Amino acid sequence: MQALTEAYVDSLAPNAAAIKNGWGLVRKNQFQNMHRSPDGTLLFGECKGSGKNPYITSADFSGGQPVFRCSCPSRQFPCKHSLGLLYAYINGSTFTEAPIPGDIAAKREKAAEREEKKKKQTKTPRKTNKAALEKKLKAQLEGLRLLEKQIGQLLAAGIASISPKKLSQLEDTAKQLGNHYLKEAQNELRDFSLLWGKKLSEERLYQMAYEKLILLHSLCKKGSVHLERRLEDENLTPDTASSIEEWLGHTWQLAELKELGLVRQDARLAQLSFSSIRHDARKEFIDEGIWIDLAGGGLFCTKNYRPFKALKHVKEEDSIMEMLCTNELFIYPGEGIRRVRWNEYSFQGKPDLAMVKGFARENVADVIKEVKNLLKQPLADKHPVAFVAYERVGLADGDWLLEDRQGQRLSLVEGPDEGPNNSLDLLKLLPEKYTRNGAMLVRFYSDLLTGRLGAQPLAVITEDRHIRLVG
């Protein structure tokens, strides 16, 4: 069984409220008849509820990741009762040894059968319905042409000509893009329309609108070329070297990534930063973690999408301070910092901060050059992340600067209004010793109006401290 720690149990919780409520049950002594199976793979017990009979709850560790079962009506997994059972265990409550209940043994057998069936299906290559896929690709191509026509009209008339009537037309177009399997294009077009509802200066509004039009125009051009090539390909092969498939609405399945060889074995990661932002165009919250590979120092990101309508039923991610280990790390296609996912994981203590700091890039000029090259790619991340070593960080003529050992400097700025943006205020609170000879995780922002490239501090890493500035 996975060594149970409070950090590990917290990571299993669907949200912060479930953690609080789970601990609340422990503190109120709501659990009774708590047991542990002879082989240590099952914890089970009873928890007093609002009704006459207690809830029967359990945590089964016979597989890779725990399986939670509870007789309560909650639709959250794990519920507060299952979490409370684990908190009671790590808190030192008494769990007597008892045989595995018959109903759980039966469920284990069925789960084993499903797993065996799943393994057999995995060994068999997935068959693609080429006729259905071809039909979908043609529909996407038609949708991109529809979008391109709208963008052409906007560029011809000028951004200043956009009226409430035009915004209504764009919303109709966005709905049509959804019917053409172009979810990301739909989100970007809605994001464009929502700019007029924000309290932006005219200059800022036009700048952001222009940037969004460039992105949509590039998506139409590159997407159309890509779809035409796929339709000409007898096997309709997807692109695994860039993010174009995701831009065209494809949702990568872990089985697909594994078949394509986009998986690494036995990875160890440390989270450098975590933040959650509200994305109104997507109607979702996006939980994003920035991670460093402890084997080679490469950066990865994780993204968890939580639709507004399903917040109670989708797990909310959080900051992780422990070293995360996984037997399979699935890597998404893309440019710059690649997105990753995993199924099974465990925590193995705190990461070695001295080692983490040693992975930071030493030359600011090289980092800036790479970022500028990445920004030239229309569909690449417009706010790339880098991990940079610094000789010192401080104020010069009222501006925050990061300076490397070669004397090269990087301007530190706040992030956009829609994201976490108090990093510089927190820098002022850093003790003097942490402003020298450290490493900083930064996110770059390019201002088209001024031509200035700056970076928002996300985290500071020293030999003995990990200081998060956003989250």
C-alpha positions, 0 to 999 in steps of 0.5 A: 500500500502507498505510504499514507501521508497528509500530503498524499491524502490531500492530493486525492481530495476533489477540493479544499472543502472536502479536505476540511470536512474530512478532518472535521469528521475526525475531530468530532469522533464520527468514525467507529468500527475502523478496521484494516485488512490482514494484508494492509490493502484495505481500510474500512469503517463506519461514519455517523451521518445525518440518518439513523444508520452510519455510512459504510466507507472504505479505501481499497489499495489493492490496485495502483491507485486507491478505490473509494466506496461509501454508502453515502449519497454524495457524488464526489469521489472520494467523499468526505467520509472516505477522506476522513477515514484516511485522515483518521488512519494517519492521525493514529486512530485505532484500526483493528485487523479484520477480514475483507468484507464479502461485498468488497471481495466480490467487487475486487473480483469484478474489477480484476476482470475489467482490468484484464479485459482492458489489458487485452483491449490495449494489446489490440491496436485500435481501429479507426473508422476512416469514413467517420474521421474523413467526414469529421475532417471535411466538416472541420475544413468547412468550419475553418473557411467559415471562420476565415470569411468572418475574420476577413470581414473584420480586417476589411472593416477594421476593429473600430467598426465592431458593434453590438450587432457584429458581436452577436453575429460572431457569437452565432459563428462561434456556435456554428464552429462547435457544430464543425468540431472546432471547440478551440476555435470556438473558444478563441472567437468567444474570447475575442468577443468578450474583450468588448465587455471588459473595462479596457482602455481603447488602446489596450482593447485594440491591441488584444483584439489584434493579437487574437485576430492574428491567432485566429487567422493563423489557425485558419491558414495552418489548420486548413493546410493540415486538414487538406494534407490529412485528407490526402493521406490514405491513413489520415495520420495525425500530427504528433510534432505540434499542437495543431491537432489540439487547436483543431479540437482533438482530445488526446486519449492516454491510450493514443499517446501510448500507442504513438510512443509519447510516454516515459517510464519512471518519471520524477517531477517537482512542482515549481508553480501552481495557479488557477484562472477563470476562463469565461470564453471556455466557461471553465476554470483552468488549474495549471501546474508547472513542473520540472523533470528531476532526471534532466531539468526539462519543464512540463505543464499540467492542465485540469479543466473544470467546467462551471456547470460541473465544479462539484463533480470535477477534482480541483487540483492544488499546489504540491510540495512533495516529489511526485513519482509515476511509472508512466508519464504521458507527454502531449504533442506541442511546442515549448513546454509540453503538457503531461498527464499520469494515472498512478502516482506516489509521493516520495518526500521533499525534492532536493532544492539544491538539485532543482536550482542547478537545472536553471538556465545560466544565460538570460540572453539565450533564454530571451532568444529562444522565447522570441523564436517561439513567439514567432510561431503563431500557434505556440504559447504566447506566454512561455515559461522559463527557469532562469538562474540569477546573480541578483534581483532588484530595483533599478530606476523603479523597475524590477530586474533579474541579472545573471552572472554575465550581467545580462538583464531581464525585465520583471513585470506583472501578468495580465489583468485576468491572471495572478498579478501581484508577484512584484509586490511579493518580491518586495517582501523577500529577505535580502539573502534570497535576492542573490544567487538563486533561480526564478521561474518566470512567464514571459509577456510581449507587449505589441504596443511598446515592443517590450518583452518582460517576465512575471516571476512565478517562483523563487528557488534557493538552496533551502527555500521554495517561495511561490509568488502566484497561486 
